[in-house]
Amino acid sequence: MSGLITSSCAKSIGRQANKLNVSISERRREQCRTNQARYRQKKLKHAKLLEQTVNELIADIPVLELQRVRLLHRAQSNVWSVVVEYFRTFRFGVSVTSAVDFSSVRNEINYPEDAATKHQLAFLRSSMADDVILGEHSGVEALMNQWRRYSLSFRSLNFQLQRIQREGDNFCECDSKHECGCIDIDAAMHISPPARDNFTSLGG
């Protein structure tokens, strides 16, 4: 009788052991699948980050080249060439994406950091004084931000140099022509508050 009980217990223990082994194997396979999924996700994230870094470096190439050239020839540059280059660089304004609430960003700089924008910033930083005056504001960033406002307010902006006359070694007088399409009146009034009366007199 005791032999039958022992045999029955052994079989029961064997079945439990088999179930335990199966359960452990399933957990290991599940853990393996989880680890593989995490590895693939980490690898994909790294690939995207690498691609983004490469694109940013490619966009920086023309900017760095411009800075290199300007540093090499800065001693030979003069106010005349700077003015001509300024009008050429900003002839069509700056790159913008969509209209914004101007009342909330009057003292902020916010524009796409694409290759064209970086090129324009590189030009300003290499040719303008750090404290260049622009109305109540000063600095290269303030000047760039003002161009952003122009570009948001005046569609199809076209800024052309008409005449340039030297007024000494470090000064010159310029006449320019400004063409634009549709005008965003609300934004324009934030650029130049006195324009409010002009728009009102025109029935705006």
C-alpha positions in Angstrom: 0.0 0.0 0.0 2.8 2.4 0.9 4.4 1.6 -2.5 1.3 2.7 -4.4 1.2 5.9 -2.4 4.8 6.7 -3.0 4.4 6.0 -6.7 1.3 8.3 -6.9 3.1 11.0 -5.0 6.0 10.7 -7.4 3.8 11.1 -10.4 2.1 14.1 -8.9 5.4 15.7 -8.2 6.5 15.0 -11.7 3.4 16.6 -13.2 3.9 19.7 -11.0 7.5 19.9 -12.0 6.6 19.7 -15.7 4.1 22.4 -15.3 6.6 24.5 -13.4 9.2 24.0 -16.2 6.6 25.0 -18.8 5.7 28.1 -16.8 9.4 29.1 -16.5 10.0 28.5 -20.2 7.0 30.7 -21.1 8.2 33.5 -18.8 11.6 33.3 -20.3 10.3 33.4 -23.9 8.1 36.4 -22.9 11.0 38.2 -21.3 13.1 37.4 -24.4 10.4 39.0 -26.7 10.2 42.0 -24.4 13.9 42.5 -24.4 14.0 42.2 -28.2 11.2 44.7 -28.6 13.1 47.2 -26.3 16.3 46.6 -28.2 14.6 47.3 -31.5 12.9 50.4 -30.1 16.2 51.7 -28.7 18.0 51.0 -32.0 15.2 52.8 -34.0 15.4 55.8 -31.6 19.2 56.0 -32.0 18.9 55.8 -35.8 16.4 58.7 -35.8 18.6 60.8 -33.5 21.6 60.1 -35.7 19.6 61.1 -38.8 18.5 64.3 -37.1 22.1 65.1 -36.1 23.4 64.5 -39.7 20.7 66.8 -41.1 21.6 69.6 -38.6 25.3 69.3 -39.5 24.5 69.4 -43.2 22.4 72.6 -42.6 25.3 74.1 -40.7 27.8 73.7 -43.6 26.8 76.8 -45.6 26.6 78.9 -42.5 30.1 77.8 -41.3 31.5 78.4 -44.8 30.0 81.9 -44.9 31.5 82.6 -41.5 34.9 81.3 -42.6 34.9 83.4 -45.8 33.8 86.5 -43.9 36.5 86.1 -41.2 39.1 85.8 -44.0 38.0 88.9 -45.8 36.6 91.0 -43.0 39.6 93.3 -43.0 38.9 94.0 -46.7 35.2 94.6 -46.4 33.7 98.0 -46.3 30.3 99.6 -45.5 29.4 99.6 -49.2 29.7 95.9 -49.7 27.9 95.2 -46.4 24.9 97.3 -47.4 24.7 95.6 -50.8 24.9 92.1 -49.1 22.3 93.1 -46.5 19.8 94.0 -49.2 20.6 90.8 -51.1 20.3 88.6 -48.1 17.0 90.0 -46.8 15.4 90.8 -50.2 12.5 88.4 -49.6 12.4 88.6 -45.8 13.0 85.6 -43.6 11.6 82.1 -43.3 8.3 82.0 -41.3 5.7 79.3 -40.8 2.4 80.8 -39.8 0.8 83.9 -38.3 1.1 84.4 -34.5 -0.3 86.6 -31.8 2.1 89.5 -32.0 1.1 91.0 -28.7 2.6 87.9 -26.9 6.0 87.9 -28.7 7.0 91.5 -29.1 10.2 90.9 -27.2 10.9 87.3 -28.2 12.7 85.8 -31.1 11.1 82.7 -32.6 11.7 81.5 -36.2 12.6 78.2 -37.9 16.3 77.3 -37.6 16.7 76.2 -41.2 19.7 76.7 -43.4 18.5 80.0 -44.9 17.8 81.5 -41.5 21.2 80.4 -40.1 22.8 82.0 -43.2 21.0 85.3 -42.5 22.0 85.2 -38.8 25.6 84.4 -39.7 25.7 87.4 -42.0 24.3 89.7 -39.3 26.6 88.5 -36.6 29.7 88.9 -38.8 28.8 92.3 -40.2 26.7 94.1 -37.5 27.8 95.4 -34.1 26.5 93.4 -31.2 24.6 96.4 -30.0 23.2 97.5 -33.3 20.3 99.9 -32.6 16.8 99.2 -33.9 14.3 101.7 -32.5 13.8 100.9 -28.8 15.7 97.6 -29.1 19.2 96.6 -29.9 21.2 93.6 -30.9 21.3 91.2 -33.8 18.5 89.0 -32.4 16.2 92.1 -32.2 17.0 92.9 -35.9 16.3 89.3 -36.9 13.0 89.3 -34.9 11.9 92.5 -36.7 12.5 90.9 -40.1 10.3 88.0 -38.9 7.5 90.5 -38.1 7.8 92.1 -41.5 7.7 88.7 -43.2 4.6 87.6 -41.2 2.8 90.9 -41.9 3.6 91.6 -45.5 3.1 88.7 -47.9 5.4 88.3 -50.9 7.8 90.8 -49.4 10.3 92.2 -51.9 13.0 94.6 -50.5 15.2 96.2 -53.1 18.1 98.6 -53.0 17.5 101.5 -55.4 20.4 103.9 -54.7 23.5 103.9 -52.4 25.7 106.9 -51.8 28.9 107.0 -49.7 28.8 109.5 -46.8 32.4 108.9 -45.5 34.4 105.8 -44.8 31.9 104.3 -42.4 28.6 105.7 -43.5 26.4 105.6 -46.6 22.9 106.8 -47.5 20.5 104.4 -49.2 17.1 104.5 -51.0 15.1 101.3 -51.1 11.9 100.1 -52.7 9.5 97.8 -50.8 6.9 95.7 -52.5 4.4 93.3 -50.8 1.2 91.5 -51.4 -1.6 91.2 -48.8 -1.1 93.1 -45.6 -2.0 91.7 -42.2 -3.2 94.9 -40.6 -3.3 93.7 -37.0 0.3 92.5 -37.2 1.4 95.7 -39.0 0.0 97.9 -36.2 2.2 96.0 -33.8 5.2 96.6 -36.0 4.5 100.3 -36.2 1.8 101.6 -33.8 1.5 105.0 -35.5 0.3 103.1 -38.6 -3.0 102.5 -36.8 -4.3 106.0 -37.6 -3.4 105.5 -41.3 -5.2 102.2 -41.5 -8.2 103.7 -39.7 -8.3 106.7 -42.1 -8.4 104.2 -45.0 -11.4 102.5 -43.5 -9.4 99.6 -42.1 
